[in-house]
Amino acid sequence: LGYLGLQMQTIEAYVHAGKEPELLAEIRQTRENIKLAQADVRENILSLRTTLAGEAGLVPALQEYVAEFGVHTATHTQFESELKSAPNLSPLAEVQLVRIVQEALTNVRKHARANHVEVKLAMKDGGLALSVIDDGLGMALANGSNGATLKGGHTFGLQTMVERAESIGGKLYIDSEPQHGTVIKLWLPLLTE
């Protein structure tokens, strides 16, 4: 909102100076920034609702989040769960899992320009396996398959996702190439009884 306020001051200055071409360009840019801000607000509200939907259960909450993400972004989404029952994760692991999915989908919306995104849950190697797969622009990774940073130093929250996974004993891998989409794979250990 602060940035939009500055853009409005710039527009006002162009009006007073009679600089019509610059004024029109600034109005177009402001309109685009308003659309992006609206998308961020919708996504944050959806994220908060998903985080607070603990009583619904992890899998149904993720399924609803992925479906609503598709509606809000006009991206074709698919959610697939091979789980026969709710995974035995700690409450902290559930929160981190949801946050990783949210960050991955935020990256799809902001950067990937994907037409399709798929979120999958399965049991693998005694733990929970999550995959987020998109057909978007992809990216050039600087650190190979761990994908913590991109060439040029940008992270798009990738390092945060890696740190979230590691904080709960999990592992996160990112596989991506320019023009070939991105695959994020997360493995989390289950609680032992």
DAGIKA-V739954 format. One record per residue. N is the residue number from 1. RES is the residue in three letters. SS is DSSP state (2 for helix, 1 for strand, 0 for the rest). PSI is psi as a letter, one per 30 degrees, with the letter a starting at -180 (NA if undefined). OMEGA is omega as a letter, one per 20 degrees, with the letter a starting at -180 (none if undefined). Layout:
BEGIN
n=N res=RES ss=SS psi=PSI omega=OMEGA
n=N res=RES ss=SS psi=PSI omega=OMEGA
END
This chain:
BEGIN
n=1 res=LEU ss=0 psi=e omega=r
n=2 res=GLY ss=2 psi=e omega=r
n=3 res=TYR ss=2 psi=e omega=r
n=4 res=LEU ss=2 psi=e omega=r
n=5 res=GLY ss=2 psi=e omega=r
n=6 res=LEU ss=2 psi=e omega=r
n=7 res=GLN ss=2 psi=e omega=r
n=8 res=MET ss=2 psi=e omega=r
n=9 res=GLN ss=2 psi=e omega=r
n=10 res=THR ss=2 psi=e omega=r
n=11 res=ILE ss=2 psi=e omega=r
n=12 res=GLU ss=2 psi=e omega=r
n=13 res=ALA ss=2 psi=e omega=r
n=14 res=TYR ss=2 psi=e omega=r
n=15 res=VAL ss=2 psi=e omega=a
n=16 res=HIS ss=2 psi=e omega=a
n=17 res=ALA ss=2 psi=f omega=r
n=18 res=GLY ss=0 psi=g omega=a
n=19 res=LYS ss=0 psi=i omega=a
n=20 res=GLU ss=2 psi=e omega=r
n=21 res=PRO ss=2 psi=e omega=r
n=22 res=GLU ss=2 psi=e omega=r
n=23 res=LEU ss=2 psi=e omega=a
n=24 res=LEU ss=2 psi=e omega=r
n=25 res=ALA ss=2 psi=e omega=a
n=26 res=GLU ss=2 psi=e omega=r
n=27 res=ILE ss=2 psi=e omega=r
n=28 res=ARG ss=2 psi=e omega=a
n=29 res=GLN ss=2 psi=e omega=r
n=30 res=THR ss=2 psi=e omega=r
n=31 res=ARG ss=2 psi=e omega=r
n=32 res=GLU ss=2 psi=e omega=r
n=33 res=ASN ss=2 psi=e omega=r
n=34 res=ILE ss=2 psi=e omega=r
n=35 res=LYS ss=2 psi=e omega=r
n=36 res=LEU ss=2 psi=e omega=r
n=37 res=ALA ss=2 psi=e omega=r
n=38 res=GLN ss=2 psi=e omega=r
n=39 res=ALA ss=2 psi=e omega=r
n=40 res=ASP ss=2 psi=e omega=a
n=41 res=VAL ss=2 psi=e omega=r
n=42 res=ARG ss=2 psi=e omega=a
n=43 res=GLU ss=2 psi=e omega=r
n=44 res=ASN ss=2 psi=e omega=r
n=45 res=ILE ss=2 psi=e omega=r
n=46 res=LEU ss=2 psi=e omega=r
n=47 res=SER ss=2 psi=e omega=r
n=48 res=LEU ss=2 psi=e omega=r
n=49 res=ARG ss=2 psi=e omega=r
n=50 res=THR ss=2 psi=e omega=a
n=51 res=THR ss=2 psi=e omega=a
n=52 res=LEU ss=0 psi=f omega=a
n=53 res=ALA ss=0 psi=h omega=a
n=54 res=GLY ss=2 psi=e omega=a
n=55 res=GLU ss=2 psi=f omega=r
n=56 res=ALA ss=2 psi=f omega=a
n=57 res=GLY ss=0 psi=l omega=a
n=58 res=LEU ss=2 psi=e omega=a
n=59 res=VAL ss=2 psi=e omega=r
n=60 res=PRO ss=2 psi=e omega=r
n=61 res=ALA ss=2 psi=e omega=r
n=62 res=LEU ss=2 psi=e omega=r
n=63 res=GLN ss=2 psi=e omega=r
n=64 res=GLU ss=2 psi=e omega=a
n=65 res=TYR ss=2 psi=e omega=a
n=66 res=VAL ss=2 psi=e omega=r
n=67 res=ALA ss=2 psi=e omega=a
n=68 res=GLU ss=2 psi=e omega=r
n=69 res=PHE ss=2 psi=e omega=r
n=70 res=GLY ss=2 psi=e omega=r
n=71 res=VAL ss=2 psi=e omega=a
n=72 res=HIS ss=2 psi=f omega=a
n=73 res=THR ss=2 psi=f omega=a
n=74 res=ALA ss=0 psi=h omega=r
n=75 res=THR ss=0 psi=k omega=r
n=76 res=HIS ss=1 psi=j omega=a
n=77 res=THR ss=1 psi=l omega=r
n=78 res=GLN ss=1 psi=k omega=r
n=79 res=PHE ss=1 psi=k omega=a
n=80 res=GLU ss=1 psi=k omega=r
n=81 res=SER ss=1 psi=k omega=r
n=82 res=GLU ss=0 psi=g omega=a
n=83 res=LEU ss=0 psi=k omega=r
n=84 res=LYS ss=0 psi=f omega=r
n=85 res=SER ss=0 psi=l omega=a
n=86 res=ALA ss=0 psi=k omega=r
n=87 res=PRO ss=0 psi=k omega=a
n=88 res=ASN ss=0 psi=i omega=r
n=89 res=LEU ss=0 psi=l omega=r
n=90 res=SER ss=0 psi=l omega=r
n=91 res=PRO ss=2 psi=e omega=r
n=92 res=LEU ss=2 psi=e omega=r
n=93 res=ALA ss=2 psi=e omega=r
n=94 res=GLU ss=2 psi=e omega=r
n=95 res=VAL ss=2 psi=e omega=a
n=96 res=GLN ss=2 psi=e omega=r
n=97 res=LEU ss=2 psi=e omega=r
n=98 res=VAL ss=2 psi=e omega=a
n=99 res=ARG ss=2 psi=e omega=r
n=100 res=ILE ss=2 psi=e omega=r
n=101 res=VAL ss=2 psi=e omega=r
n=102 res=GLN ss=2 psi=e omega=r
n=103 res=GLU ss=2 psi=e omega=r
n=104 res=ALA ss=2 psi=e omega=a
n=105 res=LEU ss=2 psi=e omega=r
n=106 res=THR ss=2 psi=e omega=r
n=107 res=ASN ss=2 psi=e omega=r
n=108 res=VAL ss=2 psi=e omega=a
n=109 res=ARG ss=2 psi=e omega=a
n=110 res=LYS ss=2 psi=e omega=a
n=111 res=HIS ss=2 psi=f omega=a
n=112 res=ALA ss=2 psi=f omega=a
n=113 res=ARG ss=0 psi=h omega=a
n=114 res=ALA ss=0 psi=l omega=r
n=115 res=ASN ss=0 psi=f omega=a
n=116 res=HIS ss=1 psi=k omega=r
n=117 res=VAL ss=1 psi=k omega=a
n=118 res=GLU ss=1 psi=k omega=r
n=119 res=VAL ss=1 psi=k omega=a
n=120 res=LYS ss=1 psi=k omega=r
n=121 res=LEU ss=1 psi=k omega=r
n=122 res=ALA ss=1 psi=l omega=r
n=123 res=MET ss=1 psi=k omega=a
n=124 res=LYS ss=1 psi=k omega=r
n=125 res=ASP ss=0 psi=h omega=r
n=126 res=GLY ss=0 psi=g omega=r
n=127 res=GLY ss=1 psi=a omega=r
n=128 res=LEU ss=1 psi=k omega=r
n=129 res=ALA ss=1 psi=k omega=r
n=130 res=LEU ss=1 psi=k omega=r
n=131 res=SER ss=1 psi=k omega=r
n=132 res=VAL ss=1 psi=j omega=a
n=133 res=ILE ss=1 psi=k omega=r
n=134 res=ASP ss=1 psi=l omega=r
n=135 res=ASP ss=0 psi=h omega=a
n=136 res=GLY ss=0 psi=a omega=a
n=137 res=LEU ss=0 psi=f omega=a
n=138 res=GLY ss=0 psi=a omega=a
n=139 res=MET ss=0 psi=l omega=r
n=140 res=ALA ss=0 psi=j omega=a
n=141 res=LEU ss=1 psi=k omega=a
n=142 res=ALA ss=0 psi=f omega=a
n=143 res=ASN ss=0 psi=h omega=r
n=144 res=GLY ss=2 psi=b omega=a
n=145 res=SER ss=2 psi=f omega=r
n=146 res=ASN ss=2 psi=f omega=r
n=147 res=GLY ss=0 psi=g omega=a
n=148 res=ALA ss=0 psi=e omega=r
n=149 res=THR ss=0 psi=l omega=r
n=150 res=LEU ss=1 psi=l omega=r
n=151 res=LYS ss=0 psi=k omega=a
n=152 res=GLY ss=0 psi=f omega=r
n=153 res=GLY ss=0 psi=f omega=r
n=154 res=HIS ss=0 psi=l omega=r
n=155 res=THR ss=0 psi=f omega=a
n=156 res=PHE ss=0 psi=h omega=r
n=157 res=GLY ss=0 psi=g omega=a
n=158 res=LEU ss=2 psi=e omega=r
n=159 res=GLN ss=2 psi=e omega=r
n=160 res=THR ss=2 psi=e omega=r
n=161 res=MET ss=2 psi=e omega=r
n=162 res=VAL ss=2 psi=e omega=a
n=163 res=GLU ss=2 psi=e omega=r
n=164 res=ARG ss=2 psi=e omega=a
n=165 res=ALA ss=2 psi=e omega=a
n=166 res=GLU ss=2 psi=e omega=a
n=167 res=SER ss=2 psi=f omega=r
n=168 res=ILE ss=0 psi=g omega=r
n=169 res=GLY ss=0 psi=g omega=a
n=170 res=GLY ss=0 psi=a omega=r
n=171 res=LYS ss=1 psi=k omega=r
n=172 res=LEU ss=1 psi=k omega=r
n=173 res=TYR ss=1 psi=k omega=r
n=174 res=ILE ss=1 psi=k omega=r
n=175 res=ASP ss=1 psi=k omega=a
n=176 res=SER ss=1 psi=k omega=r
n=177 res=GLU ss=0 psi=k omega=r
n=178 res=PRO ss=0 psi=k omega=r
n=179 res=GLN ss=0 psi=g omega=a
n=180 res=HIS ss=0 psi=g omega=r
n=181 res=GLY ss=0 psi=a omega=a
n=182 res=THR ss=1 psi=k omega=r
n=183 res=VAL ss=1 psi=k omega=r
n=184 res=ILE ss=1 psi=k omega=r
n=185 res=LYS ss=1 psi=k omega=a
n=186 res=LEU ss=1 psi=k omega=r
n=187 res=TRP ss=1 psi=k omega=r
n=188 res=LEU ss=1 psi=k omega=r
n=189 res=PRO ss=1 psi=k omega=r
n=190 res=LEU ss=0 psi=l omega=r
n=191 res=LEU ss=0 psi=k omega=r
n=192 res=THR ss=0 psi=k omega=a
n=193 res=GLU ss=0 psi=NA omega=none
END
